[in-house]
Amino acid sequence: MPRRNDARLGAAELIAAEAEAHEASVLACADGQLLLGLRLRRVDGFIARYTLKVDARAPQVSAREEAPDRLPAFCPERHINDDGSFCMTWQAAEQLLVTDTESAVRWWGTLLQYLRLQERATRLGRWPNHSAWAHGDAARHQLIAEASARGLTASFEEALKRRALTAITSRRGSGRFLELRREGRRILSVWVEGQRIATRRQACLCGSGRPMGWCGAHAREAAALTKALWDWQKAEEAFWRTFKDRTCCGSVAGCPLAGRAAPALVRRRSAPAPRLRADPPERRPTAAARRRQMNRTTPSLRPSAEAGGL
């Protein structure tokens, strides 16, 4: 489809204009909605074919499979929403609005990268990287945690991406604390009341050797990181509780919904096999019995007369 003046094009027309450049074809287009045929070329050379429904009636464009074929109909762990639409980004942090040719190209690039990750997730049984946004309101706390970790050191930012940082609650006497843990080891405690670090004299986490309370804004960043991690974890738990009645698609190992597998995937426990009486242990023959057996079965080593013996 030839390009025209961006100012006169809606989101649907902008996306359709870039379809051919991204190995896709427009199968139908009406009232701001598109039906696309997409040929996704994987790194191994395999071409995965998708038929996608795209709702472009507004600048915030959504996409989904026309019918669940290569992807599950719903899977939070694979960032597929309850209505089947693709959760390609978190709009509060990354605006993916289609308003001109440049933003349409960016939308196509995001879609293709999302589907490549989905292809890898199918083969791996897990989401391939740790750069995805958390679920629901947990993404807001993730954003705060990432900014706080970045304010400490690059190693903390990397540890957060690897999900090596966690926060737990603890109590000492009458005080309540949040503990920041790295690879399961406590490295910092934060007062719940006041949200400040418990020991300002401990060595700073940045490795400078200075006390935490006198190392720039690191004490504040560490406290904010710990609190954001805790809120992130609680928000994730609340998110999964909203789907307590939903079944798991079975495509991701360790999914929180895995205990509620789809009925078609649940195997009935078969009746236990009857226990058989074990055979009595075989009795070992005595030495005398073994000698008698050898005399009956072992041929004589002396040559016989018929064989020309002496």
Secondary structure per residue as TSV (DSSP state, phi and psi in degrees):
chain	resnum	aa	ss	phi	psi
A	1	M	-	360.0	126.9
A	2	P	-	-67.1	149.3
A	3	R	-	-79.0	144.8
A	4	R	-	-127.8	-172.4
A	5	N	-	-62.0	123.5
A	6	D	G	-56.2	-36.1
A	7	A	G	-63.1	-22.8
A	8	R	G	-99.5	0.7
A	9	L	-	-103.8	139.8
A	10	G	-	-85.0	176.5
A	11	A	H	-61.2	-39.1
A	12	A	H	-63.2	-43.8
A	13	E	H	-68.7	-35.6
A	14	L	H	-65.3	-41.9
A	15	I	H	-68.4	-42.3
A	16	A	H	-62.9	-35.1
A	17	A	H	-66.1	-25.6
A	18	E	T	-99.1	1.9
A	19	A	T	-61.6	-50.1
A	20	E	G	-61.4	-36.0
A	21	A	G	-68.2	-15.3
A	22	H	G	-116.2	30.2
A	23	E	T	55.6	45.7
A	24	A	E	-134.4	161.2
A	25	S	E	-133.7	147.5
A	26	V	E	-88.3	113.7
A	27	L	E	-86.2	-31.5
A	28	A	E	-159.2	151.7
A	29	C	E	-151.2	121.0
A	30	A	E	-159.1	133.4
A	31	D	T	53.5	41.5
A	32	G	T	77.8	10.0
A	33	Q	E	-120.2	140.9
A	34	L	E	-121.3	149.6
A	35	L	E	-118.5	117.8
A	36	L	E	-114.9	141.7
A	37	G	E	-105.0	119.1
A	38	L	E	-118.5	135.2
A	39	R	E	-109.5	103.7
A	40	L	E	-94.0	115.8
A	41	R	E	-90.3	115.4
A	42	R	-	-81.7	168.4
A	43	V	T	-67.1	-23.2
A	44	D	T	-86.2	5.4
A	45	G	S	93.2	-14.4
A	46	F	-	-69.0	140.4
A	47	I	E	-106.2	113.2
A	48	A	E	-92.8	130.2
A	49	R	E	-103.5	129.4
A	50	Y	E	-122.8	145.0
A	51	T	E	-115.7	115.8
A	52	L	E	-116.7	142.1
A	53	K	E	-101.7	125.9
A	54	V	E	-119.0	124.0
A	55	D	E	-99.7	104.8
A	56	A	-	-118.3	34.8
A	57	R	S	-74.2	-13.4
A	58	A	S	-133.7	163.2
A	59	P	S	-59.3	-28.0
A	60	Q	B	-84.2	99.6
A	61	V	-	-92.9	137.6
A	62	S	E	-116.4	154.7
A	63	A	E	-140.6	153.2
A	64	R	E	-159.0	166.2
A	65	E	E	-71.4	144.8
A	66	E	S	-59.0	-42.2
A	67	A	S	-144.5	141.8
A	68	P	S	-55.6	113.7
A	69	D	S	-127.3	-68.9
A	70	R	S	-88.9	-16.2
A	71	L	S	-125.5	157.8
A	72	P	-	-66.3	157.3
A	73	A	S	-72.3	-25.6
A	74	F	-	-157.4	127.9
A	75	C	B	-164.2	100.1
A	76	P	G	-58.7	-35.6
A	77	E	G	-66.9	-22.8
A	78	R	G	-107.3	15.9
A	79	H	T	59.2	45.6
A	80	I	B	-117.2	118.8
A	81	N	-	-70.3	171.8
A	82	D	T	-59.1	-30.9
A	83	D	T	-92.9	8.1
A	84	G	S	90.4	-6.7
A	85	S	-	-74.3	153.8
A	86	F	B	-82.8	129.1
A	87	C	-	-92.0	86.5
A	88	M	-	-87.6	-19.9
A	89	T	-	-162.3	169.6
A	90	W	-	-105.1	111.6
A	91	Q	T	-61.8	-26.5
A	92	A	T	-65.9	-26.4
A	93	A	T	-110.3	-29.8
A	94	E	S	-131.6	102.8
A	95	Q	-	-75.7	118.7
A	96	L	-	-116.5	66.0
A	97	L	B	-96.9	139.7
A	98	V	-	-101.4	105.1
A	99	T	-	-127.0	-14.7
A	100	D	S	-155.1	-178.7
A	101	T	H	-61.6	-41.5
A	102	E	H	-61.4	-44.0
A	103	S	H	-71.9	-28.7
A	104	A	H	-67.0	-40.6
A	105	V	H	-63.7	-39.8
A	106	R	H	-65.6	-37.9
A	107	W	H	-63.3	-44.1
A	108	W	H	-62.5	-42.6
A	109	G	H	-62.8	-39.5
A	110	T	H	-65.7	-42.0
A	111	L	H	-62.0	-46.6
A	112	L	H	-64.9	-41.1
A	113	Q	H	-64.8	-39.9
A	114	Y	H	-60.0	-45.2
A	115	L	H	-70.7	-33.4
A	116	R	H	-64.1	-40.2
A	117	L	H	-64.1	-36.8
A	118	Q	H	-65.0	-39.8
A	119	E	H	-62.5	-41.7
A	120	R	H	-67.4	-38.5
A	121	A	H	-62.5	-36.1
A	122	T	H	-61.9	-41.2
A	123	R	H	-77.9	-34.1
A	124	L	H	-87.1	-23.9
A	125	G	T	76.2	21.6
A	126	R	S	-162.0	163.8
A	127	W	-	-72.2	133.7
A	128	P	S	-70.3	-22.5
A	129	N	-	-137.9	176.5
A	130	H	S	-108.1	15.6
A	131	S	-	-92.2	1.2
A	132	A	S	-76.5	156.5
A	133	W	-	-75.4	151.3
A	134	A	-	-69.0	172.9
A	135	H	S	-86.0	141.0
A	136	G	T	57.1	-138.3
A	137	D	T	-68.5	-14.2
A	138	A	H	-62.0	-25.0
A	139	A	H	-63.5	-32.5
A	140	R	H	-64.7	-41.4
A	141	H	H	-72.5	-32.1
A	142	Q	H	-61.1	-41.1
A	143	L	H	-60.7	-42.3
A	144	I	H	-66.5	-42.7
A	145	A	H	-62.6	-41.4
A	146	E	H	-65.0	-40.8
A	147	A	H	-65.8	-39.8
A	148	S	H	-68.5	-42.4
A	149	A	H	-63.6	-38.0
A	150	R	H	-64.9	-31.2
A	151	G	H	-74.4	-15.0
A	152	L	H	-87.8	-81.5
A	153	T	-	-148.1	164.8
A	154	A	H	-64.3	-30.6
A	155	S	H	-67.5	-34.6
A	156	F	H	-71.2	-36.4
A	157	E	H	-62.6	-41.5
A	158	E	H	-68.5	-40.9
A	159	A	H	-62.6	-36.5
A	160	L	H	-66.3	-40.5
A	161	K	H	-62.5	-35.0
A	162	R	T	-82.5	2.2
A	163	R	T	59.1	36.7
A	164	A	-	-92.1	-4.7
A	165	L	E	-105.8	135.2
A	166	T	E	-139.2	165.6
A	167	A	E	-132.3	136.9
A	168	I	E	-133.0	162.8
A	169	T	E	-95.2	151.1
A	170	S	E	-148.6	164.4
A	171	R	E	-135.3	133.8
A	172	R	E	-129.5	111.0
A	173	G	T	63.2	-123.5
A	174	S	T	-95.9	-0.7
A	175	G	E	-94.0	145.4
A	176	R	E	-113.6	136.3
A	177	F	E	-130.7	158.5
A	178	L	E	-108.2	130.8
A	179	E	E	-102.9	129.0
A	180	L	E	-89.7	125.6
A	181	R	E	-122.1	142.3
A	182	R	E	-124.2	120.3
A	183	E	T	54.7	34.7
A	184	G	T	85.1	-4.1
A	185	R	E	-105.0	131.7
A	186	R	E	-68.3	132.3
A	187	I	E	-124.9	-10.3
A	188	L	E	-165.5	147.6
A	189	S	E	-123.5	143.0
A	190	V	E	-127.8	132.5
A	191	W	E	-64.1	132.9
A	192	V	T	-65.4	-46.1
A	193	E	T	-78.9	120.2
A	194	G	T	94.5	-21.7
A	195	Q	-	50.4	55.7
A	196	R	-	-130.0	156.1
A	197	I	B	-66.0	148.1
A	198	A	S	-78.5	-30.9
A	199	T	-	-128.8	96.9
A	200	R	T	-72.9	-15.3
A	201	R	T	-88.6	-8.9
A	202	Q	S	-68.0	154.8
A	203	A	B	-59.8	140.0
A	204	C	-	-65.1	147.2
A	205	L	T	-69.5	-14.1
A	206	C	T	-77.3	-11.6
A	207	G	S	88.3	10.2
A	208	S	S	-72.8	-21.6
A	209	G	S	90.8	-11.4
A	210	R	S	-80.3	155.3
A	211	P	B	-60.6	146.4
A	212	M	G	-56.8	-40.7
A	213	G	G	-71.8	-10.6
A	214	W	G	-124.2	33.0
A	215	C	S	-125.1	68.2
A	216	G	T	62.6	-136.2
A	217	A	T	-97.0	15.2
A	218	H	H	-66.8	-33.0
A	219	A	H	-63.3	-43.4
A	220	R	H	-66.8	-40.9
A	221	E	H	-65.4	-40.4
A	222	A	H	-65.5	-40.8
A	223	A	H	-65.7	-41.4
A	224	A	H	-65.4	-39.1
A	225	L	H	-62.3	-45.2
A	226	T	H	-63.1	-45.9
A	227	K	H	-65.4	-41.6
A	228	A	H	-64.9	-38.6
A	229	L	H	-61.6	-44.2
A	230	W	H	-62.6	-46.2
A	231	D	H	-64.6	-35.8
A	232	W	H	-61.3	-48.1
A	233	Q	H	-62.3	-43.1
A	234	K	H	-66.3	-39.5
A	235	A	H	-66.6	-36.2
A	236	E	H	-63.0	-43.3
A	237	E	H	-62.3	-41.7
A	238	A	H	-65.1	-38.1
A	239	F	H	-60.0	-48.0
A	240	W	H	-68.4	-28.0
A	241	R	H	-66.0	-27.2
A	242	T	T	-68.0	-16.9
A	243	F	T	-111.6	28.9
A	244	K	T	-62.6	-23.1
A	245	D	T	-98.7	2.5
A	246	R	-	-90.7	153.6
A	247	T	-	-98.2	157.9
A	248	C	B	-87.2	141.2
A	249	C	-	-76.3	-16.8
A	250	G	S	80.0	13.2
A	251	S	-	-98.0	-7.6
A	252	V	S	-127.4	126.5
A	253	A	T	-71.9	139.2
A	254	G	T	77.7	13.4
A	255	C	-	-63.7	137.1
A	256	P	T	-59.6	-20.1
A	257	L	T	-90.2	2.3
A	258	A	G	-61.8	-26.5
A	259	G	G	-70.8	-11.5
A	260	R	G	-120.1	62.2
A	261	A	B	-66.0	154.4
A	262	A	-	-58.9	142.3
A	263	P	G	-53.3	-35.0
A	264	A	G	-68.5	-20.6
A	265	L	G	-97.2	-8.5
A	266	V	-	-80.5	128.1
A	267	R	-	-92.7	131.3
A	268	R	-	-72.3	141.0
A	269	R	-	-76.2	122.4
A	270	S	-	-75.2	156.2
A	271	A	-	-65.2	141.8
A	272	P	-	-63.8	141.3
A	273	A	-	-67.3	143.4
A	274	P	-	-63.2	142.0
A	275	R	-	-79.0	129.9
A	276	L	-	-95.8	145.1
A	277	R	-	-71.0	127.8
A	278	A	-	-69.1	141.8
A	279	D	-	-65.8	144.5
A	280	P	-	-63.6	146.4
A	281	P	-	-61.8	141.9
A	282	E	-	-69.4	132.0
A	283	R	-	-81.2	133.1
A	284	R	-	-79.3	133.5
A	285	P	-	-67.7	150.8
A	286	T	-	-74.2	169.9
A	287	A	H	-63.0	-40.4
A	288	A	H	-63.6	-40.7
A	289	A	H	-65.4	-36.9
A	290	R	H	-66.3	-37.0
A	291	R	H	-66.7	-40.6
A	292	R	H	-64.0	-39.7
A	293	Q	H	-64.2	-40.1
A	294	M	H	-65.9	-38.0
A	295	N	H	-64.8	-31.4
A	296	R	H	-80.1	-30.1
A	297	T	H	-108.8	-20.8
A	298	T	S	-90.0	124.4
A	299	P	-	-68.3	155.3
A	300	S	-	-68.4	138.4
A	301	L	S	-83.0	-10.0
A	302	R	S	-81.8	136.2
A	303	P	-	-66.9	140.9
A	304	S	-	-85.4	166.6
A	305	A	T	-64.4	-37.3
A	306	E	T	-65.0	-26.6
A	307	A	T	-88.5	5.2
A	308	G	T	87.1	31.5
A	309	G	-	-74.7	178.6
A	310	L	-	-69.2	360.0
